[in-house]
Amino acid sequence: MESISLLLNEALSPYQVTLTPSGTKGECLVTLKNRSGAIMVERAFNQAQLADKRQLTDVVDGLHRDVMIAEGRLEPCVIAALRNLARDKVMTVPN
């Protein structure tokens, strides 16, 4: 768990990352704080998501997105629009 914490701290710098066990099924609460100590994002993840490299990459990407939304640098509607655009491109691929 300590190595995962170090990886998350490095990937999500300058935010301070804290991992706290929570729940009865091995969940882990990930908390990101800014330099002044204010909580920017708190999310619960399954330990398996943090142990698998591919899933950990998805976790980091999601936390980056959540921080950008929390800071007002990205609007949730923009994310939805980008997802719809990507989905439309996949559906219109010529044979």
C-alpha positions as CSV (number, residue, x, y, z in Angstrom):
1,M,0.0,0.0,0.0
2,E,2.9,2.3,0.7
3,S,4.3,1.9,-2.8
4,I,0.9,2.7,-4.3
5,S,0.7,5.8,-2.1
6,L,4.2,6.9,-3.4
7,L,3.1,6.4,-7.0
8,L,-0.1,8.3,-6.5
9,N,1.7,11.2,-4.8
10,E,4.2,11.4,-7.7
11,A,1.5,11.2,-10.4
12,L,-0.8,13.7,-8.7
13,S,1.8,16.2,-7.6
14,P,1.4,19.0,-6.3
15,Y,-1.5,17.5,-4.4
16,Q,-0.9,15.5,-1.3
17,V,-2.5,12.0,-1.5
18,T,-3.6,10.0,1.5
19,L,-4.8,6.4,1.3
20,T,-7.1,5.3,4.1
21,P,-8.6,1.8,4.4
22,S,-12.4,2.0,4.5
23,G,-15.3,-0.4,4.1
24,T,-15.6,-4.1,4.8
25,K,-14.7,-5.3,1.3
26,G,-11.2,-3.9,1.0
27,E,-12.1,-0.4,-0.2
28,C,-9.6,2.4,0.1
29,L,-10.4,6.1,0.5
30,V,-8.1,8.3,-1.6
31,T,-8.0,11.9,-0.5
32,L,-6.3,14.7,-2.5
33,K,-5.4,17.9,-0.6
34,N,-4.0,21.1,-2.1
35,R,-1.0,22.9,-0.7
36,S,-3.0,24.7,1.9
37,G,-4.5,21.4,3.2
38,A,-8.0,21.8,1.8
39,I,-9.6,18.6,0.5
40,M,-10.0,18.8,-3.3
41,V,-11.2,15.3,-4.0
42,E,-12.1,12.2,-2.0
43,R,-13.0,8.9,-3.7
44,A,-13.3,5.3,-2.6
45,F,-11.7,2.6,-4.7
46,N,-11.4,-1.1,-4.5
47,Q,-7.9,-2.3,-3.6
48,A,-7.8,-4.3,-6.8
49,Q,-8.1,-1.1,-8.8
50,L,-5.0,0.3,-7.0
51,A,-3.0,-2.9,-7.4
52,D,-3.5,-3.4,-11.1
53,K,-1.3,-1.0,-13.3
54,R,-3.9,-0.6,-16.0
55,Q,-6.7,0.2,-13.5
56,L,-4.3,2.4,-11.5
57,T,-3.8,4.5,-14.6
58,D,-7.6,4.9,-15.0
59,V,-7.8,5.9,-11.3
60,V,-5.1,8.6,-11.8
61,D,-6.8,9.9,-14.9
62,G,-10.1,10.1,-13.1
63,L,-8.6,11.9,-10.2
64,H,-6.9,14.4,-12.5
65,R,-10.3,15.0,-14.1
66,D,-12.0,15.4,-10.8
67,V,-9.4,17.9,-9.5
68,M,-9.8,19.9,-12.7
69,I,-13.6,20.0,-12.2
70,A,-13.2,20.9,-8.5
71,E,-10.9,23.8,-9.4
72,G,-13.3,25.0,-12.1
73,R,-10.8,24.3,-14.9
74,L,-13.1,21.8,-16.6
75,E,-16.9,21.6,-16.7
76,P,-18.7,18.2,-16.4
77,C,-20.7,19.0,-19.5
78,V,-17.5,19.3,-21.5
79,I,-16.5,15.7,-20.5
80,A,-20.0,14.4,-21.5
81,A,-19.7,16.2,-24.9
82,L,-16.2,14.7,-25.5
83,R,-17.4,11.2,-24.6
84,N,-20.4,11.6,-27.0
85,L,-18.1,12.8,-29.8
86,A,-15.7,9.9,-29.3
87,R,-18.6,7.5,-29.3
88,D,-20.0,9.0,-32.5
89,K,-16.6,8.6,-34.2
90,V,-16.5,4.9,-33.3
91,M,-20.0,4.3,-34.7
92,T,-19.2,6.0,-38.0
93,V,-16.1,4.1,-38.9
94,P,-16.4,3.1,-42.6
95,N,-16.1,-0.6,-43.6
